[in-house]
Amino acid sequence: MNSIRISAKHDQFSLKQPFRISRGARTTADVITVTATREKTGLSGYAEALPYTHYGETIDSVLAQITAAADKLGSVLTRENLQNALPAGAARNAMDCALWDLQCRESGLELWDRLAIPKPVTINTAITIGVGSAAAMAEQARILKHCAVLKIKLDKENVRDKILQIRANAPDTGLIIDPNESWDITMLRELDPFLADQGIAMLEQPLPADQDDGLIGFNGRVPLCADESCHTAADLAALQNKYHIINIKLDKSGGLTEALWLKQQARDLGFDIMVGCMMGTSLAIAPALVLAHNADFVDLDGPVWIADDREPKLLIEAGVICLRAAN
């Protein structure tokens, strides 16, 4: 029997500094590492996912999901069968990406080659500035102003002052604003002209996902991106007439298999594409790099925050991901 053995464990990585968004702060990245081993050959594939409490996930719940799915599928564990065995989320992401990695190792081909996507030498990524005081965020913008794009995390407090000080310190840098669902439609309507005047490239998920019907009929000047409102291709129909862009994250889609389908379906419906990530190491980001091909926005800076990243480490400097041994 040519079956695949799945093992999963909890790993913790300290961050270089606290990472703050509107919902709170974290000082570590608590992730699940999955190994998929072909019993006949001993070859293994590896992947990482981050359980996200905002979506009701914990380390224990995701580990339990992985164990149950591996036991249920047994010798018929494949990426295709996995899609129906688990819902979208961290557990399916870790298993799906580990199976992709195993297939790449078995074929001797990189993921780029398996998907017939040209491998670039570099990929530009946004670099994130977490929620803080206006002065602290402006200082970070000054330090990072050489990056092509900065992603600014905000809550409801001092929005105009923070953006003005950040823009003053990074006058030529592209800015993405991400309130992480902390605004309401009244606040959005009031701020939209100001954001446009400050040259904001995109506003990501300003309203709570369960309240974004308020965006219907809102014709703001700044393009809106669905993050928490968009997990899989099944969400796309409800996002039309609300958002211009969708943010694809492997931990939301439940792996690369669904993410590739989501990207294709979103393009067909006329959405622009952003590729994002949770707080993870280079192992978590590696499979997402292929999604960055032809994406309109890329936000894959997770490893920048990790104090001691996994090997092999992605090289990310000045907002540029440098891919070794590029074709």
KOLZAZA-412910 format. One line per 8 residues: number of its first residue (from 0); their letters; for each residue x, y, z of C-alpha. Coordinates in Angstrom, 1 decimal. Each point is the difference from the previous one (the first is absolute). Layout:
% residues N
NUM = A = X,Y,Z  ...
% end
This chain:
% residues 327
0 = MNSIRISA = 0.0,0.0,0.0  1.5,3.3,-1.1  -1.5,2.1,2.7  1.0,3.4,1.6  0.6,0.4,3.7  -0.9,3.4,1.5  1.6,1.4,3.1  -0.7,3.4,1.5
8 = KHDQFSLK = 1.5,2.1,2.9  -0.2,3.4,1.6  3.0,2.3,-0.5  0.4,3.4,1.5  2.1,2.8,-1.5  0.8,3.3,1.9  -0.6,3.2,-1.9  2.7,2.7,-0.2
16 = QPFRISRG = -2.5,2.5,1.5  -3.7,-0.1,0.9  -2.4,0.0,-2.9  -3.1,2.0,0.6  -3.2,0.2,-2.0  -3.5,1.4,0.9  -0.9,-3.3,1.7  3.0,-0.2,2.3
24 = ARTTADVI = 3.7,-0.9,0.0  2.2,-3.1,-0.2  3.6,-0.6,0.9  0.3,-3.5,-1.4  -1.1,-1.9,-3.1  -1.6,-3.3,1.2  -0.1,-2.2,-3.0  -0.8,-3.6,-1.0
32 = TVTATREK = 2.7,-1.8,-1.9  -1.1,-3.0,-2.1  2.1,-2.7,-1.6  -1.4,-2.3,-2.7  2.1,-3.1,-0.5  -0.4,-2.6,-2.8  0.4,-3.2,1.9  1.3,-2.0,-3.0
40 = TGLSGYAE = 2.9,2.4,-0.8  0.5,2.0,3.3  -0.2,3.3,-1.9  -1.6,2.8,1.9  -1.7,3.3,-0.7  -0.3,2.9,2.5  -2.4,2.8,0.6  -1.1,2.5,2.7
48 = ALPYTHYG = -3.3,1.6,0.9  -1.1,2.5,2.7  -3.2,-0.7,2.0  -1.9,3.3,0.2  -2.1,0.6,3.0  -2.1,2.6,-1.9  -1.3,-3.0,-2.0  -0.6,-2.2,3.0
56 = ETIDSVLA = 3.3,-2.0,-0.4  2.4,-1.0,2.7  3.2,-2.1,0.0  -1.9,-2.9,1.5  -3.0,0.2,-2.3  2.2,0.1,-3.1  2.1,-2.9,1.1  -3.1,-2.0,0.7
64 = QITAAADK = -1.4,0.8,-3.5  3.2,-1.1,-1.6  0.1,-3.3,1.9  -3.7,-0.7,-0.7  0.4,0.7,-3.8  3.2,-2.1,-0.3  -1.8,-2.9,1.8  -3.1,0.4,-2.0
72 = LGSVLTRE = 1.7,0.1,-3.4  2.7,-2.5,0.7  1.4,-1.6,-3.1  -2.2,2.2,-2.2  1.5,3.3,1.2  0.5,2.3,-3.0  -0.3,3.7,-0.5  -3.2,-0.6,-1.8
80 = NLQNALPA = -1.6,-2.1,2.7  1.2,2.4,2.7  -2.2,2.9,-1.4  -3.2,-1.7,1.1  1.5,-1.6,3.2  0.8,3.3,1.7  -1.5,3.5,-0.2  2.1,3.0,-1.1
88 = GAARNAMD = 2.4,1.0,2.7  3.4,-0.6,1.6  -0.3,-3.8,0.3  -0.8,-0.5,-3.7  2.6,2.5,-1.0  2.8,-1.8,1.9  -0.9,-3.4,-1.5  -0.7,1.3,-3.5
96 = CALWDLQC = 3.3,1.9,-0.2  2.0,-3.0,1.5  -1.5,-2.2,-2.7  1.0,2.5,-2.7  3.5,0.1,1.4  0.2,-3.8,0.1  -1.1,-0.2,-3.7  2.7,2.6,-0.9
104 = RESGLELW = 2.7,-2.0,1.7  -1.2,-3.3,-1.6  0.0,1.6,-3.5  3.2,1.9,0.5  -1.8,3.1,-1.2  -0.5,3.3,1.7  -3.5,1.2,0.6  0.5,2.7,-2.7
112 = DRLAIPKP = 0.7,-2.7,-2.5  -2.9,-2.3,1.1  -2.4,3.0,-0.5  1.8,1.2,-3.2  0.6,3.4,1.5  3.2,1.8,-0.8  2.1,0.4,3.1  1.0,3.6,0.6
120 = VTINTAIT = 3.3,1.2,1.4  -1.7,2.4,2.4  -3.5,0.7,1.3  -1.0,3.4,1.5  -1.9,-0.3,3.3  -1.6,2.5,2.2  1.6,0.5,3.4  -2.4,0.4,2.9
128 = IGVGSAAA = 0.0,2.7,2.7  -2.1,-1.1,3.0  -2.3,2.1,2.1  1.8,2.5,2.3  0.2,3.6,0.8  0.1,2.5,-2.9  3.6,0.8,0.8  1.1,-3.6,0.2
136 = MAEQARIL = -1.7,-0.9,-3.2  1.4,3.0,-1.8  3.5,-1.0,1.2  -0.5,-3.5,-1.4  -1.1,1.6,-3.3  3.1,2.1,-0.1  2.2,-3.1,0.5  -1.9,-1.9,-2.6
144 = KHCAVLKI = -0.6,2.7,-2.6  2.3,-1.7,-2.5  -2.5,-2.8,-0.3  -2.4,0.2,-3.0  -3.1,-0.6,2.1  -0.8,0.2,3.7  -3.1,-1.6,1.6  -1.3,2.1,2.9
152 = KLDKENVR = -2.0,-1.7,2.7  -2.5,2.4,1.6  -2.9,-0.1,2.5  -2.5,2.9,0.5  2.3,2.3,1.9  1.8,3.0,-1.5  -0.3,-1.3,-3.6  0.6,3.3,-1.7
160 = DKILQIRA = 2.9,1.1,2.2  1.7,-3.4,-0.4  -0.3,0.0,-3.8  1.1,3.6,-0.3  3.2,-0.7,2.0  0.7,-3.2,-1.8  -0.5,1.6,-3.4  2.3,2.9,1.0
168 = NAPDTGLI = 2.7,-2.5,0.8  -0.6,-2.2,-3.0  -1.2,2.4,-2.7  0.7,-2.2,-3.0  -0.9,-3.4,1.4  -3.2,-1.9,-0.9  -2.3,-0.3,3.0  -2.5,-2.7,0.8
176 = IDPNESWD = -2.3,0.6,2.9  -1.3,-3.0,2.0  -2.5,0.7,2.9  -0.7,-3.7,0.5  -3.8,0.5,0.2  0.2,2.8,2.6  -1.9,2.7,-1.9  -3.7,0.5,-0.8
184 = ITMLRELD = -1.6,1.4,-3.2  -0.3,3.5,1.4  3.7,0.2,0.8  0.8,-1.4,-3.4  -2.1,2.6,-1.8  1.6,2.8,2.0  3.5,-1.2,-0.6  -0.1,-1.0,-3.6
192 = PFLADQGI = 0.7,3.4,-1.6  2.9,0.5,2.5  1.4,-3.4,-0.8  -0.2,0.7,-3.8  1.7,3.4,0.5  2.9,-1.8,1.8  0.5,-2.3,-2.9  -1.1,-3.2,1.8
200 = AMLEQPLP = 0.3,-2.9,-2.5  -2.5,-2.2,1.7  -2.2,-0.4,3.1  -0.2,-3.5,1.4  -3.1,-1.3,1.8  -1.1,3.2,1.8  -3.3,-1.5,1.2  -0.7,-3.2,1.9
208 = ADQDDGLI = -0.6,-2.9,-2.3  -3.6,-0.4,1.3  -0.8,3.6,-0.6  1.5,0.6,-3.5  -3.4,0.1,-1.7  0.4,3.7,1.0  2.4,0.3,-2.9  -2.7,-0.7,-2.6
216 = GFNGRVPL = -0.5,3.3,-1.8  3.1,1.6,1.5  2.1,1.4,-2.8  3.1,1.2,1.8  3.1,1.3,-1.7  2.4,-2.5,1.7  -0.2,-3.7,-1.2  -1.3,-2.4,2.6
224 = CADESCHT = 1.5,-3.4,0.7  -1.8,-3.0,1.6  2.1,-1.8,2.6  -2.1,-1.5,2.8  -3.0,0.0,-2.4  1.8,-2.3,-2.5  1.2,-3.5,0.8  -0.9,-2.2,-3.0
232 = AADLAALQ = -1.5,0.3,-3.5  -3.4,-0.6,1.5  0.2,3.5,1.6  0.5,1.8,-3.3  -3.6,0.5,-1.1  -0.8,1.9,3.2  3.0,2.3,-0.4  -1.0,1.4,-3.3
240 = NKYHIINI = -1.3,3.6,0.2  1.9,0.4,3.3  3.7,-0.5,-0.7  2.5,0.5,-2.8  2.7,-2.3,1.3  0.2,-3.3,1.9  2.8,-1.0,2.4  0.9,-3.7,-0.4
248 = KLDKSGGL = 1.7,-1.6,3.0  0.8,-3.7,0.2  -1.2,-0.3,3.6  -3.4,1.4,-1.1  -0.4,-2.0,-3.2  1.1,-3.2,1.6  3.0,-0.5,-2.1  1.5,0.6,-3.4
256 = TEALWLKQ = -2.4,-2.2,-1.9  -3.0,2.2,0.9  2.1,3.2,-0.2  0.9,-0.6,-3.6  -3.7,-0.7,-0.8  -1.0,3.2,1.9  2.5,2.1,-1.9  -1.3,-1.3,-3.4
264 = QARDLGFD = -3.6,0.5,0.9  0.6,3.5,1.4  1.8,1.1,-3.1  -2.9,-1.3,-2.2  -2.4,2.1,2.1  2.2,3.1,-0.5  1.6,0.3,3.5  3.5,1.1,0.5
272 = IMVGCMMG = 2.2,-2.3,2.0  1.9,0.5,3.2  2.1,-2.8,1.5  0.4,0.2,3.8  1.1,-2.1,2.9  -0.4,-0.6,3.7  2.9,0.4,2.4  2.3,-2.9,-1.0
280 = TSLAIAPA = 3.4,-1.2,-1.0  1.6,-0.4,-3.4  -1.6,-3.5,-0.1  -3.5,1.5,0.1  0.9,2.6,-2.7  1.7,-2.3,-2.5  -3.1,-1.5,-1.6  -1.7,3.4,-0.1
288 = LVLAHNAD = 2.7,1.4,-2.3  -1.5,-1.6,-3.1  -3.2,1.8,0.7  1.9,3.3,-0.2  0.4,-0.6,-3.8  -1.9,2.8,-1.7  -1.6,1.1,3.3  -0.8,3.7,0.4
296 = FVDLDGPV = 1.1,0.2,3.6  2.3,-2.3,2.0  0.3,0.0,3.8  2.2,-3.0,0.9  2.2,1.6,2.6  -0.7,-2.4,2.9  3.6,-1.2,0.3  1.2,3.6,0.5
304 = WIADDREP = -1.6,-0.1,3.4  1.5,-3.4,1.1  3.0,0.3,2.4  1.4,-3.4,-1.0  -1.4,-1.1,-3.3  0.0,-3.6,-1.3  2.6,-1.2,-2.5  0.0,0.4,-2.9
312 = KLLIEAGV = -0.8,3.7,0.7  -1.5,2.2,-2.6  2.2,3.0,-0.7  -2.2,3.1,0.4  1.7,3.4,-0.2  -1.5,3.4,-0.5  -3.3,-1.5,-0.9  1.4,-2.3,-2.6
320 = ICLRAAN = -0.1,-3.8,0.3  3.1,-1.4,-1.7  -0.4,-3.5,-1.4  3.1,-2.1,0.0  0.9,-2.1,-3.1  -2.6,1.8,-2.1  -0.6,-1.4,-3.5
% end
